[in-house]
Amino acid sequence: MMTLDGTNSWLLRAPGSEDVIVIDPGPADERHLQLIAENGPVAQILLTHHHLDHSEGARRLAELTGAPVRALDPALVLGDEGLGEGDVVAAAGVELRVLATPGHTSDSLCFVLDDALLTGDTILGRGTTVIAHPDGRLGDYLGSLRRLAELPDGLAVLPGHGPELPDAGTIARQYLAHREERLDQVRRALAQLGPDATPRQVVELVYADVDQALWPAAEMSVKAQLDYLRDGL
């Protein structure tokens, strides 16, 4: 349920290019990784963040293709330099600009094309993302969303889960509004439950309309919200 329809692996190449850039090879699913390799040759493998549903298959895909793996987290890098804010990845006839967008996780990255934004789990194709507390922090996430909200109009969203979306800036502003609404709900819950309410108590009140199978994920986000509010931000 956490991955919606599964994890999206994006293969990027310019018209006329034989090589591809692979974004997020996904879990260690041999059939999926073989299918990616068959669409190569793979020039580079880029990771949006360390969660296994995005990164677990990277080492195996590197074995199949000989391509380097690049990520912000040094532990995930194989055979080449890592990735960081402001880097430009040029391969397969395309250029990707790297944006550091922490919040969902501390190592979350987005990649900017001329006409699209690859968002990993920072923005999903439907619903909203989890703040993976304690590695993910709400203050960082709000800052990342504000940054994405300032991107030029018309950038399609190519997310890590779910369908494509038409405009990154618009979606980022909607995400910000949703987060502010959730924070207001948590504030009201604390007023009702008391300032020392547990994350689980807040989830049961604020997320009562959400499938209980998703409550563990909601609890991570609530922990991040409570940290944010209790820090007085």
Protein Blocks (a to p, Z undefined) as FASTA:
>chain_A
ZZonopcddddddehiabdcdehebjadfklmmmmmmmmccfbdcdfbfbfklmmmmmmm
mmmnopacddfblmlpghiacddehiacdeehiacdddddehjbmkbccdddfkbccekj
mbcfedjdddddfkbcfklmmmmmmmmmmpcehiacddfedcddfblklmmmmmmmmmmm
mmmmmmmmmmmnopkbcfklmmmmmmmmgcfklmmmmmmmmmmmmmmmmnoZZ
